[in-house]
Each structure stands twice: as structure tokens, then as C-alpha cells.
Amino acid sequence: MKDLTGKTAVVVGASRGLGRGVAVAFAESGAQVVAVARNPVALDEVATAHENIRPEVADGADPAAAWTLVDRYRPQFLVLVAGAVPVMHPLHQHTWETFSTNWHSDVKIAFHWLRESLLAPLDAGSRIVVVSSGAAVNGSPASGGYAGAKATQRFIANYAQAEADRAGLGLTITAVLPQLTSAGEVGRQGIRAYAARNDQTEVAFVSQRGPLLTPEAAGATLLDLVTADPATTAPGYVLLGEGLRPLP
Ligand SMILES: NC(=O)c1ccc[n+]([C@@H]2O[C@H](COP(=O)([O-])OP(=O)(O)OC[C@H]3O[C@@H](n4cnc5c(N)ncnc54)[C@H](OP(=O)(O)O)[C@@H]3O)[C@@H](O)[C@H]2O)c1
């Protein structure tokens, strides 16, 4: 069991799905967790169940929220999980607005929070995880601009690491690309759309894909990642039900 007593973790997108698993895992390790999401009801539910979790109702894509919360909490651990549920249509059924949904949320969130972390800057030794998607590598033809947005999050994480290194800040920034899982709303909508596209039931579609990633496994794995020696940490990983696989 890791002991993060005395440390602060900010988890953006902590009220549901994978982010909730991350917030709970960090809180159970003794960290003071600042849980960020927009819906206060779901957030209060998580905070009420765990004494180390403090809710902060905010839109993670709002630059003022990123500045305020980085400045207020100066976390040793920052995990950016939040993202929009993509509109699941084939390319020609998208409008520009539905196609670009994840650029206005996921990419914006990565951009603003990484920027504020570098500008603050966070203390040397701080760890930042950007939750992208396996779609960043594989593509996702039924979710418009989602895969490109998630690939851009991975690029931005790498750019931020390079700038942190150039300035000698001592930060470690890692992109993590989860596999599709029914444990969160993004994955549930993906499974529904791809099962229909393949003329399969959702159960049949999911059963081909190996052990499913759960929020608990995501939390435990990210906890291991941020407490590992940075010298042994890759810039990016695929996150599977069975753990992390480094990206080439
Ligand atoms: N589930 C999967 O299969 C899967 C696979 C690959 C990658 N991912 C990635 O993993 C992340 C989590 O996915 P999930 O399925 O767990 O999602 P989810 O169940 O929809 O949960 C998303 C969480 O982020 C919060 N959130 C969304 N937009 C936000 C914003 N603008 N500001 C603050 N909080 C925001 C939501 O709360 P509010 O709505 O109340 O703000 C919620 O707590 C996403 O980035 C997704 O792209 C998921």
C-alpha cells in the first residue's frame, strides 16, 4: 500500500467513471484529494463517501479554473481525466460542431492545466498524468474528432515535458491511453456504437477484448505510476485491464 499522507492530488474529472476510481485510490493512500467536476451532486456523493476528498465544482476547460486551482492547491499529483463523451456518428453524419466536441474539452483541459503547471511552476518532483485514449493510436472512425483530440493530448503532454526539462523544473508528465471499457460513460457510448457497427451485441463485443479495465484498477495503476521512480517512467502508456504497457 502506497502512503501519500501529507501530499495533495488534484483529479480533474473525479465524479464518475475512471476519474472517480483514481480519486478514491489516491484518497485511500492518504493523499488529500481535490476532486474537480461540473456536477455538484455527483461530486458531493464521492466527497461524502471519502473523508480525504474535497469537492471543487469547476469546468476544467475554463482557464480561470485551471489557474485558480493550481495556484490554490499546488498539487504534488495532478491527474487530468476529464473529457467529453464524443458524439458517436460516422464522419459524414457529423456537423463541424459535433466533430470538434473533444477539441473544446479534452484538448483545452490538457492545454490549460499543463500550461498553468509550467507557469506556476509546480514543485520539483511533482507528477502529472494526462488521460488520453487508445483511440489516439488506433483511430476511432465512429467518434468524429475524438481520436485526433486524444492524440493531441498525448502530443501536448510530451511538449510540456520537453519545456519542463528545458527549464529544469523536475516535473514528470505522462500520457496514459486507456483501452475501451464500460466503466465510464465515454467507453459505454463507444461500446454501444462499435457493437452496432459490427452487428454484434454489446456483450459479444466486450467479451473479445480481454480483461476489462475497472475504475479501481485504473486508480491502483495510476497510483503505482506516480509513485514509481521517474527515471523508470516512459513518456506514454496504454492502460489495459491487466496494467500498463509502455508505448514505443
Ligand atoms: N471509458 C473508456 O472506455 C475510455 C477509454 C479511453 C479513454 N477514456 C478517457 O478517459 C477519461 C474518462 O472517461 P470516462 O469514461 O470515465 O468518462 P465519464 O464517465 O464520462 O466521466 C467523466 C468525468 O469527467 C468530468 N468532466 C467532464 N468534462 C469536464 C469538464 N469540462 N470539467 C470538469 N470535469 C469534467 C465528469 O463530470 P461532470 O460531467 O460533472 O463535469 C466526470 O466526472 C476521458 O478523458 C476519456 O476520453 C475513456
The ligand as a MOL file (V3000), in Angstrom:
LIG
                    3D

  0  0  0     0  0            999 V3000
M  V30 BEGIN CTAB
M  V30 COUNTS 48 52 0 0 0
M  V30 BEGIN ATOM
M  V30 1 N -14.1730 4.7770 -20.5950 0
M  V30 2 C -13.4010 4.4170 -21.5990 0
M  V30 3 O -13.5720 3.3570 -22.2160 0
M  V30 4 C -12.2500 5.2730 -22.0380 0
M  V30 5 C -11.3640 4.7590 -22.9740 0
M  V30 6 C -10.2980 5.5640 -23.3860 0
M  V30 7 C -10.1330 6.8370 -22.8560 0
M  V30 8 N -11.0250 7.2990 -21.9540 0 CHG=1
M  V30 9 C -10.8110 8.6460 -21.4420 0
M  V30 10 O -10.8320 8.5770 -20.0170 0
M  V30 11 C -11.4430 9.7490 -19.4790 0
M  V30 12 C -12.5940 9.3500 -18.5630 0
M  V30 13 O -13.5450 8.5860 -19.2930 0
M  V30 14 P -14.8500 8.0200 -18.5660 0
M  V30 15 O -15.4820 7.0520 -19.4920 0
M  V30 16 O -14.5130 7.6140 -17.1790 0 CHG=-1
M  V30 17 O -15.7380 9.3660 -18.5320 0
M  V30 18 P -17.1010 9.7030 -17.7800 0
M  V30 19 O -17.6900 8.5010 -17.1140 0
M  V30 20 O -17.9410 10.4750 -18.7410 0
M  V30 21 O -16.6140 10.7080 -16.6200 0
M  V30 22 C -16.0390 11.9310 -16.9900 0
M  V30 23 C -15.6990 12.7180 -15.7240 0
M  V30 24 O -15.1030 13.9570 -16.1260 0
M  V30 25 C -15.9250 15.0470 -15.6550 0
M  V30 26 N -15.8520 16.0990 -16.6630 0
M  V30 27 C -16.1800 16.0390 -17.9710 0
M  V30 28 N -15.9870 17.2170 -18.5740 0
M  V30 29 C -15.4980 18.0500 -17.6150 0
M  V30 30 C -15.1090 19.4110 -17.5890 0
M  V30 31 N -15.1930 20.1800 -18.6890 0
M  V30 32 N -14.6560 19.9360 -16.4260 0
M  V30 33 C -14.5830 19.1910 -15.3120 0
M  V30 34 N -14.9510 17.9040 -15.2610 0
M  V30 35 C -15.4040 17.3490 -16.4080 0
M  V30 36 C -17.3130 14.4390 -15.4600 0
M  V30 37 O -18.0890 15.1580 -14.5070 0
M  V30 38 P -19.0630 16.3840 -14.9600 0
M  V30 39 O -19.7550 15.9650 -16.2300 0
M  V30 40 O -19.9670 16.5760 -13.7910 0
M  V30 41 O -18.1670 17.5700 -15.1640 0
M  V30 42 C -16.9150 13.0770 -14.9010 0
M  V30 43 O -16.5330 13.1950 -13.5370 0
M  V30 44 C -11.8510 10.6040 -20.6880 0
M  V30 45 O -10.8390 11.5480 -20.9530 0
M  V30 46 C -11.9370 9.5960 -21.8160 0
M  V30 47 O -11.7360 10.1600 -23.1050 0
M  V30 48 C -12.0730 6.5610 -21.5350 0
M  V30 END ATOM
M  V30 BEGIN BOND
M  V30 1 1 1 2
M  V30 2 2 2 3
M  V30 3 1 2 4
M  V30 4 1 4 5
M  V30 5 2 4 48
M  V30 6 2 5 6
M  V30 7 1 6 7
M  V30 8 2 7 8
M  V30 9 1 8 9
M  V30 10 1 8 48
M  V30 11 1 9 10
M  V30 12 1 9 46
M  V30 13 1 10 11
M  V30 14 1 11 12
M  V30 15 1 11 44
M  V30 16 1 12 13
M  V30 17 1 13 14
M  V30 18 2 14 15
M  V30 19 1 14 16
M  V30 20 1 14 17
M  V30 21 1 17 18
M  V30 22 2 18 19
M  V30 23 1 18 20
M  V30 24 1 18 21
M  V30 25 1 21 22
M  V30 26 1 22 23
M  V30 27 1 23 24
M  V30 28 1 23 42
M  V30 29 1 24 25
M  V30 30 1 25 26
M  V30 31 1 25 36
M  V30 32 1 26 27
M  V30 33 1 26 35
M  V30 34 2 27 28
M  V30 35 1 28 29
M  V30 36 1 29 30
M  V30 37 2 29 35
M  V30 38 1 30 31
M  V30 39 2 30 32
M  V30 40 1 32 33
M  V30 41 2 33 34
M  V30 42 1 34 35
M  V30 43 1 36 37
M  V30 44 1 36 42
M  V30 45 1 37 38
M  V30 46 2 38 39
M  V30 47 1 38 40
M  V30 48 1 38 41
M  V30 49 1 42 43
M  V30 50 1 44 45
M  V30 51 1 44 46
M  V30 52 1 46 47
M  V30 END BOND
M  V30 END CTAB
M  END
